[in-house]
Amino acid sequence: MRIEQVEIFHLCFEYPEAQRFRYAGGVCTARLTSIVRLRTDTGLVGVGSAYSHPGMMDLVLRGQLVDLLVGEDATDVEGLWDRMYGMTRWYGRKGAAMTAIGAVDVALWDLRGKAAGKPVYELLGGSDSTCPAYASNLLWKDSPEELAEEAAGYVQAGFLRMKMRLARTEDYDRAAVLAVREAIGPDRDLMVDASMRYHPELAKRMGDFFAEQGVFWYEEPFAPEDLDSYVGLRGKVGVPIAAGENEFGLQGFRELARTGAVDILQPDVSRCGGLTETWRVLQMAEEHGLRAATHTWSDAIAVIANAHAISASPVGITV
C-alpha cells in the first residue's frame, strides 16, 4: 500500500461575538486545525490532524515531509515516524515539527486500521471498545451561579466527570469550585485547570482547598518548563497533579516522570507526535506507576485518536 498523495487543509472557525469566551490565556475568538489526508494506491484514505498554527504546519509538512512520504509504504508506520523525526530534527523537538509528524502518523494509523479491518485500539493491544469522556468547558463566567447552571446541564447529559478553568482571581476560583461542586454533588469527579498561571504559594493554598473539595486532578498550576515548582508541590497537597498538554514527545514526559513532578500525564496525539509517540508515553507511564488522561482541544479527529489510545492503555483514565 503506497502513498500516492498528501493533502493538507487548514480549517478555521471564527466564533460569533456572543460565543467568544475568556480564560486565563485571554479571549478566544477562533479555533484552528490542520488536516492531513493520505491517499494510497489501494484507494484507502487516512486522515489525521495537527493542533498548531497553519503557517508552521505548511513549513514542516509541505517543506519537508510531503516529498519524504509520497511513494512510501503506508504500512511502515513506525519506520516512517522515525524518518520524519530525523528529517525534522533542525526544527527542534518541541512544537511544530512534532505536531506535523503527529498529523501524518494518525493518518497512517487510520490507514493501518482500515487495511486490517480492525479498530486502532485493537491494533494497540486493547480490547475495550469504550472510553470514558469528560465535559471540558466550564470556562470563566460572570458569576459562579452561571457555572453551576452549566455544570448541572452536564450532569443531566450523563457526564460523570467535568473540568473547569480557573486562574482568574483567588476569590473567584474558590467561589467557582464551591458552586460547581454543590451543583454536581459529591459523587462526580471534578477537575480543575489553572492554565499555568499560579505561583508556588498560591498553588499550595489552592491545592489544599481543592483537596477539601475532593478535586480529582489539579492541572497545570505552572508552566511546563517549571519542573522545580511541580516537584515542590506534588505530595504536599492531597490531590493528584496533572500536566503534559504542552509537552511534545517522549523525552519531555520522561522528565516529568523522572523528577516525580506529576501523578497524571496528559499527552495529546495532535501535538505529541501522533499515536506512535503518545503510545510510547502511555507505556512509559505504566512503567513508572503513573496514570494518563489524554488532552484534546482541537477537532473530532484528535478526540477519536486520543480515545483509541486511552481505551487501549491500562493506565488510561479518560479523554
Secondary structure as the mmCIF struct_conf table of DSSP 4:
data_model
#
loop_
_struct_conf.conf_type_id
_struct_conf.id
_struct_conf.beg_label_comp_id
_struct_conf.beg_label_asym_id
_struct_conf.beg_label_seq_id
_struct_conf.end_label_comp_id
_struct_conf.end_label_asym_id
_struct_conf.end_label_seq_id
STRN STRN1 ARG A 2 ARG A 2
STRN STRN2 ILE A 3 GLU A 14
HELX_LH_PP_P HELX_LH_PP_P1 TYR A 15 PRO A 16
HELX_RH_3T_P HELX_RH_3T_P1 GLU A 17 GLN A 19
STRN STRN3 PHE A 21 TYR A 23
TURN_TY1_P TURN_TY1_P1 ALA A 24 GLY A 25
STRN STRN4 GLY A 26 CYS A 28
STRN STRN5 ALA A 30 THR A 40
TURN_TY1_P TURN_TY1_P2 ASP A 41 THR A 42
BEND BEND1 GLY A 43 GLY A 43
STRN STRN6 VAL A 45 ALA A 50
BEND BEND2 SER A 52 SER A 52
HELX_RH_AL_P HELX_RH_AL_P1 PRO A 54 VAL A 60
HELX_RH_PI_P HELX_RH_PI_P1 LEU A 61 LEU A 65
HELX_RH_AL_P HELX_RH_AL_P2 VAL A 66 LEU A 69
TURN_TY1_P TURN_TY1_P3 VAL A 70 GLY A 71
BEND BEND3 GLU A 72 GLU A 72
STRN STRN7 ASP A 73 ASP A 73
TURN_TY1_P TURN_TY1_P4 ALA A 74 THR A 75
HELX_RH_AL_P HELX_RH_AL_P3 VAL A 77 MET A 87
TURN_TY1_P TURN_TY1_P5 THR A 88 THR A 88
HELX_RH_3T_P HELX_RH_3T_P2 ARG A 89 TYR A 91
BEND BEND4 ARG A 93 GLY A 95
HELX_RH_AL_P HELX_RH_AL_P4 ALA A 96 ALA A 116
TURN_TY1_P TURN_TY1_P6 GLY A 117 GLY A 117
BEND BEND5 LYS A 118 LYS A 118
HELX_RH_AL_P HELX_RH_AL_P5 VAL A 120 LEU A 123
TURN_TY1_P TURN_TY1_P7 LEU A 124 GLY A 125
STRN STRN8 ALA A 135 SER A 136
BEND BEND6 ASP A 142 SER A 143
HELX_RH_AL_P HELX_RH_AL_P6 PRO A 144 GLN A 156
TURN_TY1_P TURN_TY1_P8 ALA A 157 GLY A 158
BEND BEND7 LEU A 160 LEU A 160
STRN STRN9 ARG A 161 ARG A 165
BEND BEND8 ARG A 168 ARG A 168
HELX_RH_AL_P HELX_RH_AL_P7 GLU A 170 ILE A 184
TURN_TY1_P TURN_TY1_P9 PRO A 186 ASP A 187
BEND BEND9 ARG A 188 ARG A 188
STRN STRN10 ASP A 189 ASP A 193
TURN_TY1_P TURN_TY1_P10 SER A 195 MET A 196
HELX_RH_AL_P HELX_RH_AL_P8 PRO A 200 GLU A 212
TURN_TY1_P TURN_TY1_P11 GLN A 213 GLY A 214
BEND BEND10 PHE A 216 PHE A 216
STRN STRN11 TRP A 217 GLU A 219
BEND BEND11 PRO A 221 PHE A 222
TURN_TY1_P TURN_TY1_P12 PRO A 224 GLU A 225
HELX_RH_AL_P HELX_RH_AL_P9 LEU A 227 LEU A 233
TURN_TY1_P TURN_TY1_P13 ARG A 234 LYS A 236
BEND BEND12 VAL A 237 VAL A 239
STRN STRN12 ILE A 241 ALA A 243
TURN_TY1_P TURN_TY1_P14 GLU A 245 ASN A 246
BEND BEND13 GLY A 249 GLY A 249
HELX_RH_AL_P HELX_RH_AL_P10 LEU A 250 ARG A 258
TURN_TY1_P TURN_TY1_P15 THR A 259 GLY A 260
BEND BEND14 ASP A 263 ASP A 263
STRN STRN13 ILE A 264 LEU A 265
TURN_TY1_P TURN_TY1_P16 VAL A 269 GLY A 273
HELX_RH_AL_P HELX_RH_AL_P11 GLY A 274 GLU A 287
TURN_TY1_P TURN_TY1_P17 HIS A 288 GLY A 289
STRN STRN14 ARG A 291 ALA A 292
BEND BEND15 SER A 298 SER A 298
HELX_RH_AL_P HELX_RH_AL_P12 ALA A 300 ALA A 312
TURN_TY1_P TURN_TY1_P18 PRO A 314 VAL A 315
STRN STRN15 GLY A 316 GLY A 316
#
